[in-house]
Amino acid sequence: MTEQMLQELGSRFGLALDWGNENFIPYLKELAIRVVNYENSQSILWLVIGIVLIIIGIIIVFLEERCVINGDGFFTLIGAVLFIVGLIMVCF
């Protein structure tokens, strides 16, 4: 069954390799590990960006509510939008 899956993978990518070769299987495992590591690092990056946006949004809203910056509610809107976008990025 595994041999059939590897043959199908080879036909989709146009590879004509000896899938039973013992030197190729470790390469395939290493490639799978690299793909998983790439996905994990990409997820962590989006999580950090989302957290930074949440913090910036909270700071902007806090500063306008304390009258440190005056924008007639504009900065509160911007802060709320940043907070919501950051929250969406963290949750998904």
C-alpha positions in Angstrom: 0.0 0.0 0.0 2.8 2.4 0.9 4.5 1.5 -2.4 1.4 2.5 -4.3 1.1 5.8 -2.5 4.7 6.6 -3.3 4.2 5.6 -7.0 1.2 7.9 -7.2 3.2 10.7 -5.6 6.0 10.1 -8.1 3.6 10.2 -11.0 2.0 13.5 -9.9 5.4 15.2 -9.6 6.9 13.5 -12.6 9.6 11.8 -10.6 11.0 8.5 -11.9 12.8 7.3 -8.9 13.3 4.0 -7.3 11.0 4.4 -4.3 12.3 1.3 -2.6 15.8 2.8 -2.5 16.9 2.9 1.1 18.6 6.3 0.6 15.5 8.0 -0.6 13.2 7.2 2.4 15.3 9.2 4.9 15.2 12.1 2.5 11.4 11.9 2.3 11.1 11.8 6.1 13.4 14.9 6.3 11.3 16.7 3.8 8.2 16.0 5.7 9.8 17.3 8.9 10.9 20.5 7.2 7.3 21.1 5.9 5.9 20.6 9.5 8.6 23.0 10.9 7.8 25.6 8.3 4.1 25.4 9.1 4.8 25.7 12.8 7.1 28.7 12.4 4.6 30.5 10.1 1.8 30.0 12.7 4.0 31.3 15.5 4.8 34.4 13.4 1.2 35.2 12.8 0.4 34.7 16.5 3.1 37.2 17.4 1.9 39.7 14.9 -1.7 39.3 16.2 -0.6 39.8 19.8 1.4 43.0 18.9 -1.7 44.4 17.1 -3.9 43.7 20.1 -1.4 45.5 22.4 -1.1 48.5 20.1 -4.9 48.7 19.8 -5.3 48.7 23.6 -2.6 51.3 24.0 -4.2 53.6 21.4 -7.7 53.4 23.0 -6.3 53.9 26.5 -4.3 57.0 25.4 -7.3 58.6 23.7 -9.6 57.9 26.6 -7.1 59.5 29.0 -7.0 62.6 26.7 -3.3 62.2 26.0 -4.1 62.2 22.3 -7.0 64.1 20.8 -8.7 62.7 17.7 -12.4 63.1 18.5 -12.9 59.3 18.5 -10.8 58.6 15.4 -8.0 56.9 17.4 -10.5 54.9 19.4 -11.8 53.5 16.1 -8.3 52.8 14.9 -7.4 51.1 18.2 -10.6 49.0 18.1 -10.0 47.9 14.5 -6.4 46.9 15.4 -7.6 45.0 18.4 -10.2 43.1 16.4 -7.8 42.3 13.6 -5.2 41.1 16.2 -7.9 39.0 17.9 -8.9 37.4 14.6 -5.3 36.6 13.8 -4.7 35.0 17.2 -7.8 33.0 17.1 -7.4 31.6 13.6 
